[in-house]
Amino acid sequence: MKLAHIKDGKVIRTYHGTGRVTFENGDTVSPPTAGVHGIERLVPVVDVTVDNSKTTRTKSATVETVEADRVLRTVTVSDMDIKDIRAKKSISKGDFCKQLINFEVLSSYDGISASKGNWPNAMDEFLEYMSDDQKVSAQIEWSTAQSVERMHWLVLFMISMDVMTETAVDALFTDEMQFNAN
């Protein structure tokens, strides 16, 4: 049984049936058992899960409520916003290049070259929309990058240029993608 050590309406620590509790008044309880010791007490912890999710992309939040005879720990599971997921996703530059080959955005030759840090020939048209300084900066950034983030300007540019759809890019950044060289 999980117990919570309560003092002044706050959880000090939780115990899982083992350990030693020493209270402010000098009482020691080992192993912890429920009961009142001066202004402190040990009460059962009741865990409740509320699952409001509808997808596999979830997050959870935990709220502890101290009641007279127990601590109610409620874990609420809810869906994550796709924007939050996208903001955190990244893959290695090598995996990114492999997937661009899968999606036929890059040839095998361009993919191998790009994974080594070279600017891929297939993406030269992106440079046409940049100033000279931006072109230099973009190519240096690509050559030194170890990973590519889902919300990187290059990825967003590919979407805006209809090179790939949002859905295809989301798939590119998922763990389920497999490399299929033709």
Secondary structure, 3 states (H helix, E strand, C coil): CCEEEEECCEEEEEECCCCCEECCCCCEECCCCCEEECCEEEEEEEEEEEECCCCCCEEEEEEEEECCCCEEEEEEEEECCHHHHHHHCEEEHHHHHHHHHHCCCCCHHHHHHHHCCCCCHHHHHHHCCCCHHHHHHHHHHHHHCCEEECCCHHHHHHHHCCCCCHHHHHHHCCCCCCCCCC
